[in-house]
Amino acid sequence: MNLKKLGTAIAASTVMMMGATTSSQAADITLRFGHIWPSVAGTHKNIFQPWADQVEKESGGRIKVEIYPSSTLAKPPAQYDAVKNRIMDMTATVQGYSANRFPLTQVIELPGVVKTAVQGSCVVQSLYDEGLLADEYADTHPLFLFTHGQGHLHTTDKLVKTPADLEGMRIRRPTIVVGDMLSHLGAQPVGMPAPETYQAAQRGVINGVMFPWEGQLSFRLNELTPYHTEVGGLYSLSFIVTMNKDVYNSLPGDLQQVIDDASGQAWAKIAGVNFDAADVIGRKQAVDAGQEIYTVEGGANNPAWKPVLDETTEAVLTELEGKGLPARKVYARALELSDSCPLE
């Protein structure tokens, strides 16, 4: 055989060997992971993609993670059930999008609990780890919980300085709890998931949104809401990354350990760090655009805001206690954790 033919034979052999290696390393399981954020958002690029990369690496390629952003596999309110029913294997979603399903978890949304996303994520993950929320997630396998940073008010046509300024305004509310707060403040809450807010604001269906600065950035709302009101401690939202229970239970022990190692407080903190960083970027975007930002002195403790916000908190807790749920116990523990969890 001449050198040219030998080289061709070696190349062909190498390709065949590479093909055999790839085949032998094919994933044992592919996890379909759907979430609400666009693929360009930092949440997707800096939290969920690194999570997938870690799982694939630590499993030696035996687990492959396919991520479907922008609610591709299920609409936002249906994502948790889509995992429960294995329409997809995993999701990252807002518990409050499933109305009345996670009432104790949503205590985290009440005024004054969350100061930063890192701290709020520590609070909600700790509540879960301590068993105070576990019953709400018996039908899936939670990996980690987290929150965004402080949520604020962003409006299209006028600046809000006091609750009286909200009278009659149509404001997007992310959850029923936040909607109750808006009603007490005099606004007309309009329920919709985050991905629908841009078009609603563009069409004038709503006069403003409740979002952290991260949300303003991720869903491009700074383009449409040039007036911003920061009421420190107004509210926050909880999120969960969770997996279909049967999928997790079907994994061999070593692959379950890979998933376990990508769960809990460590990943709650990673999510919190990224949300806090996105808040900084989102706010800077508004500042650089010359938009108007009004910061309420004293935040949720300001005399003009505090009585109404206290009223909301009491109404939520009373309603949940009336349903036989230990809401005050969970809220009291959340406040203790709020003081002890690190801010960054």
Number of C-alpha atoms within 10 A of each C-alpha: 7 6 8 8 10 11 12 11 13 11 12 12 12 12 12 12 12 12 12 12 11 11 10 9 12 15 17 12 14 14 18 19 22 29 26 25 23 18 16 12 19 19 21 21 14 15 19 21 17 12 19 18 15 16 22 18 14 16 19 15 16 17 23 20 22 15 20 20 20 19 19 13 20 20 16 27 19 14 26 29 17 20 26 21 15 16 16 21 24 30 30 24 24 26 23 23 22 18 12 14 13 16 20 24 26 26 25 26 25 24 26 21 25 33 23 25 31 26 28 33 34 28 30 30 25 21 22 20 15 10 9 18 20 14 11 14 14 10 16 21 19 20 21 25 33 29 30 31 31 28 28 22 23 30 25 20 12 16 19 19 17 15 15 13 14 21 14 14 17 20 25 31 24 23 23 18 23 25 21 20 25 26 17 16 22 18 21 21 25 20 17 17 17 23 19 13 23 20 13 16 21 15 10 12 14 21 24 30 30 27 25 27 31 26 26 27 23 23 19 16 26 24 16 18 25 21 20 27 20 22 24 21 22 26 27 29 29 23 22 20 23 23 26 24 19 15 17 17 11 10 15 9 11 10 20 16 14 18 20 14 15 19 18 19 20 14 21 30 23 17 25 27 23 18 27 24 16 24 25 13 16 21 20 14 17 22 13 8 12 10 14 16 18 14 14 18 12 13 18 22 19 14 11 15 20 16 14 19 23 16 13 23 19 13 15 20 22 15 12 17 14 11 10 9 15 14 23 17 13 19 21 13 15 22 16 13 20 23 14 12 17 15 18 11
